[in-house]
Amino acid sequence: MLGNERGTDARKVLEARGDIPFALIDENNGIRGNAGTGGGQAWFGDSTRGQETYLELVPGNRVIYGWGHGPLGKTAPGVKTFDAKFDGATFTFALPDALMVRGVHHGDEMRITIELADRTRAAVDMHPIGR
């Protein structure tokens, strides 16, 4: 056991998405990488607060945003699609409870900042999935 299994969270996020087929591979088998998303460029990262974060830029000025249990295991994992505003390499979109996500995307690099309810921020260095 690796002590950092994400299969349970990943399954919940993918099942909540509901519109894509997926195969979940056991984390201990040595296979790495992901593919098969909603047609956009997909990214994954861990925030500076320990939150697993999935982001997919899809056509029509939209993003698919997913999250795991978080560092304390108290967050319900999920995934939702949001309208986004794009301006060149930058984009923003609003989460529920007036939280704002700001991102910068350059080629194979993406970084997002999430403005949290307590007026602090969490940063996420995102990594491309399926390349």
N, C-alpha and C positions, 0 to 999 in steps of 0.2 A: 504494500500500500504506500502510495506516494505522500499522503498527508495533505494533498492539495487537489483532490478530485473535484472536477467541475461538471461531471456527467449529469448529476441530478439537476443542477441549475440549468445546464444547457437544454436538457430534455423539456423542462418546464417552459423555458423561453420559446423553444421551437414549437411545442404543442400549442402555446398561447397564440403564436403567429397563425397557425391553422391553415395557411394557404400554400405551404411549400412542403414537398416531401423531404424527408431527411433520414439519414442512417447515423446512429450514434455509435461510435467505435469506442470500446473500452480503453480508458486512458493508460492502462499499464501494458498495452500490446506493442508499443514502439511506433505506431502510426501517428504521424503529426500532420496538421493542416486541415482546412475546411473548404467547402465549396457548396454551391447550390442555393443561392440566395435569391432575393426578389428581383434580380436583373440589374442591380446597380453595383457600384464598387463597395465592397464590404470591408469593415475594419473592426479590430478588437483591441482592448487595452484594459489596464487596471488603473483606477484613479489614485491620486495621492491619498485618498481616504480609504483605499482598499476595495472599492466598488468595481465589480466586473462590468465592463461597458462594451456594447455592440453598437455599431453605427453603419448604416448603409445609405449612400447617396443614390437616390433613384430619380428617374425622369419626372418632369413636371414640378420641379422645385419642392421636392418632398424628401424627408429623411425617415428611415426606419431606425428607431432607437430602442435598444434592449438593455436590461440590467439584471444582475444576479442578486443573491441574498445579502451581499455586503459584508463588511468585516465582522459584524456582530451576529450575522445570521438572522437578523430580524426583519429584513426587507423582503417583501413578496416579489420574486422574480417576475419579469414581464417584458413585453415588447409592444410598441405602439408606433403608428405612423403619424408624422407631424408635418405641417406646411413649414417651409423654411424660406428665408430671404437670402439670396446669393448675390454677392458683389465681388466678382473676380474670384480670387482665391479664398475669400472669407464667406462665412455663412452664419446665420443665427436662427434659432427656433426656440419657442417658449414651451416649457413643460408645465404640467399642472401646478397649482399653488404659486404661480408667478415666478417660477424658477426659469432662468434663461441659460441657454447653451450657446456659446460662441466658438466657432471653429475656424482654423486656417488649414488649407489643403494645398500642398505643393508636391506634385508627382507621387512618390512613394512615401511621403511624410504627411502626417496629419496630427494636429494637436487641438484638443477641445478644452474649454474651461466652462465649468458649471457653476453658476452663481446660486448658492444655497440659501435656504430660508433664514438661516442665522446670520446672513450677510457676509459669510466667508465664501471661499471658492475652492473647488477641487479641480485639479488639472489631470488630463489623461493624454499620454502619448499613445497614439493609436498605431496599430500595425496592420498592414493589408492582409486579408484572408484570401487563400486560394491562389496564391501566385508562386 
